């Protein structure tokens, strides 16, 4: 042989890792007859192939598992492990990828050839083989490998593009429903959620309330400290509100310094307690922004779905009117839409 086993192993592992195009120009030649193996090696090298050799099926299997070669020309009849047993072993091994196997055989019996294909052979050439025929069949196998490699490449590219598209779609969906500055539910999604809770409450007779609040004298933060500080106040307030609501309550930013808290299955009195909790928590918070320590307060108006309120829009209008009442009362306080009248015993949507 023109190369020793160790030399070939080093060259093949370093230059042609599995899956690269160069690998389709490397052939594993397997034969227990030294003369036939040298002849086969010379013919393949004359056609530009790099040749790795093995003298039996066991050695060939070890080389294939170690180096990941994809073209095999093997004698069919060998001691220890013959060509057909090699085919079976390769097809049964989960770690072996696509391998094109040509079996060299002097046995042209139909039963033997059928057995060879059933064992996993892709093609056969009769012995004594003709160089042109062998090379032509080998090139056909190489084309199949190249096509499969290109198909795998395109499939991976499609998977990559699909993954990127899924990430982009998720990002767009988040942007469509999330306020960019605060990370809260935005106005559009807030209205959809409120409509959904309204429909559910009407169907099952559950109470539903909402709270509208805004930051007192917010304009002075922008005018005095600049819009960057104003944005910081909005973010910190949003964080405080989000951290202070109870499970199931949804905090939304619906405009400028205005926030909405949806309170599913909450009566007016339950929403009043929630609003007062939010007011106290925000008032106790000091926002540090650079050299500034800012204290803020909020005014809150709330309303519950009850007699006289027949739509989500009316519920929001009632809460908004209550917010204006809180501002008129001096700010940093809570007002409910029914404070001027006797509150109903249960704030359920009439069926």
N, C-alpha and C positions, 0 to 999 in steps of 0.2 A: 504494500500500500504506500501511497505517496505521502500520507499524513498519519501521525500517531493519534490515538484516541484523545490524549490530554490536550494536544495542540488544537484539535478540532473543537473540543469542548470550550476552551478558552476563547477561540475566535468566534464561535457561534453565539455564545452567551453575551459577549460584549458588543458584537457588531449587529446582531439581528435578533432583538427581543421579539417575543411572539406578538403578532398583530401588525408588524410593519411590512411594507411591500417587499423589502429585501428578502424576507423569509420564504417567499414563493420561488426564489432562485436557489434554495438549498434543498437537496434531495438526500434522504436517508436510503442508502442501498444496503440490502440485506441478503446475504447468501453464505452458506456454509462451505461452498467450493471456492478456494482462494483464487483459482484461475478465472472463474466466472465473475467473481467480485471485482477483480482488477480490470477485466474487460468492460464490465458495466460502468465502473468508475471512470475509465478513460473515455468512453463514449459520452457520458454525461458531462464531463469536464470539457470535452471538445465543443460541446454546444453551449458552454458558458455557465454551467451550473457549478455551484460549490457542493461537494459531495462529502457526506458523513457516512462511514461504513460500520456495519455490524455483522458478526458471523453467525448469529442465530436470533430467534425471536425474543428471547429473554433480554439479551443485550440491546436489541432494537427498542424494546418497550422501555427499558431504563433510560435510553437516550431520548426517546420521544417525550417521556414524562419530565425529564430534566431540562430539555432545550425547547420543547414546544414546536418541533418542525411540523410541516404540513404536507410535504410530498414524500411518499414512500414507494419504493420499488423493492418488492421482496420476493424471494423464491418461495414457492408454495410448499415444498417438501424439505424440511430440515429437522435434525434431531433436537431434543429438548423442547423447543417450541417452534412449530412450523408456521408458515405464512398465514394459514387460515386461523390458527389459534391466536396469532398476533392480531389479526383483524378482530376477532371476537373480544379479545382483551381491551383493545383500543375503544371499540364501540361501547363496551360496558363500563368504561372508566369515566366517572363524572368530571375529572379534572382535565380531560382531553377535549380540545376544541375540534374544529373542522380539520380533518385529515383526508387527503386524497391518496388512495392506496391502489397501486397496480401490482397484480400478482403475476409472477413469471412461472409458467408451468409447462411441462412436457405432456401433461395429462389433459387431453382435449375431450375426454368423456363428458357427455352432457350432464350426467349426475354430479360429477365433480365440479363442473363450472357453476351449476346451480347452487351447490353447497358453498362455493367460494363467494358468490354474490350474497347468499343468505348470511354468511359469516361477517359480511361488511365490506368486501372488496368493491371498489368502484369500477375497475376495468381489469383486463388480463391481456397478457402477451404470451404467445406460445414460444417454447424453447425448441431449437436454438433461435433466439430472438433476432429480428432484423433491426438494425440501428434506426433507420428512418421511421419505421412503424412505431418503435418504442418512443422515440422523441416526439412524434406527432401525438401520440396518446398522452404523453407527459405534458405537452403544451396545452392540450385540451383540459387536463386537470388543473393546470396553472391558471387558465382563463376562468375556470369555475371558481377557484380560490380568490382570484382578483375581483370577480364580480361579487362574490359573497362579502369580501372585505369592503368593497365600495358600498354595498347594501347596508352592511353593519354601520359604516361610517355615516351614511345618510340617516339611518334609523336613530343613531345616537344624536345626530344634529336635530332631528325632529323632536326627540325627547327633551333635548336641551331647550329648544325653542318653546315647546309646550310648557316646560317648567318656568321659563322666564315669563311666558304669557300669563300663567297662573299667578305668579308673584305680582305682575303688573295689574292684573284684574283685581286681585285682593287689595292692592294699594289704591287703585281707583275707587273700589267700593268703599274703602275706609275714608278716602278723601271726600266721597260723596255724602257721607253720613257723619263726619267728624269735623268739629271746629278746629281749624289749623292752629290757632293761637293757644287754646286751652286744652285741647284734646277731649273736650266734652262732646256729647251729642249735639249736632248743629240744628238749626231751626227746621230745616226740611225734614230731617229724620224725626225730630221732636213732634212735629205735627202728625206724621204718619203713626208714630207710637201712640200719641194721645187718641187718635181716631180708633186705633185698634183696641185700646183699653176701654174706650167709650162703648164700642160695640160689644165687648165682652161683658162689661158691667150691665149694660142694658139687657143682654140676654139672660144673665144669671141673677140679676137683681142685687149686685154688689155695689157698695159705695165707691165713689171715685172723687178725689180732690186734686187740686193743683195749687201751687204757690208760684207767684211771680215776684221777683225781687230785683232791685238794682242797687248799685253802690252809691251811697250818699255823696253828693258834691264831687262826683268823679272828674268833672271838667277841670277842677283846680289842680288835680294831680298832673294832668297833661300840660296845663298852662304854667304851673310852677316848676315842675321837675322835668318836663319833656315827655314825649310819647313813649320813649323806651321805658321810663318808670311807670307810665300808665299801663303799658302792656304787662309789666311785671306785677302790678297790682291786680290786673285781670287774671293772670295765671295763678297767683297765690290765692286769690279769692276762690277761683274755680277749684283749686286743690283742697282748700279748707272745706268748701261745700261738699265735694265728693267724699271727703274723709268723714264727714259728719252725718250724712244721711244714713238711714237704715236700709237693710236689705230689701230690695224690691223698689225702692224710691229711685227715680232717675233724674239726674241733674243735666240740664241742657243750657247751652248759651244760645239765646234767641235774638240777640242784637246788641251792639255796643257794649254797655255795662249792664245789660239786662239778662237775667237768668230765669229759667223755668224749672221747677221741680214737680215731676208727676208723681202722685201718691196713689197707686192702685189700691183698692180695697180699704181706703182710709176715709173715715168720716171727717166732717169739718173740725170737730174737736181734736181728733188725732192729728190732722194736718196743722191745726193751730199749735199743738205741742211741738210738732216737728219744726215749724217755722220759728218758734221761740228758741228752740235749741240751736238752730242755725244762726239766729241773730246773736245770741250770747257767744257762740264759738267764734264768729267772725270779729265781734267787738273785742274779744280778749286777745286776739292775734295781733302781734306787732310784725310788720313786714320790714325786713332790713334790706335796703337796696343801696349798696355802696356805703356812703356816709350818712344816708338817710334812714331813719327809723319811722315808719309810717303806721299810724293807727287808722283803721277805717271802720265804718259802720254801714249797715244795709237797712233798707226799708222793705217790708214784705207785705204783700196782699194775697189772700187766699180765697178760694171758693170751692164749694162741693156741689156735685150734681144732685139737685133736689127739685122740688116743685118750682116751676117757672123757668128752669134751665133745660132746654130741649136739644142742645147740640154742643159739640166740643167748642165751637166758636163762641157760643154764649157763655160757656164755662170760663174760657180765657178772658172774655170781656168782663165778666164779673170779678175775676181775680185782678185784672188790670185796674178796674175802678177801685177795688180795695187797696191796691198799691198807692194810687193817688190819694186816697184817704189817709194812708199812713204817712205820706209826705206832708199832707196838709196838717197832720197832727204833730209835726215837728221832727219827723224822720227817726231812724233807729228804733222802729217799733213795728208791731204786727197788727194788721187789721184784716178782718174777714168780711166777705160780701154780705153776710147776714147779721152783722153786729147791730144794725139799727132795727132789726126785727127779731122776733122770737125764732130761734133756731129749731128746725125739725128734730124729732127724736132720732131719726135714722136718715143718713144722707145717701140714699139709694136712688138710682135713676128709675123714674116711673116707667112701668112697662106700657 
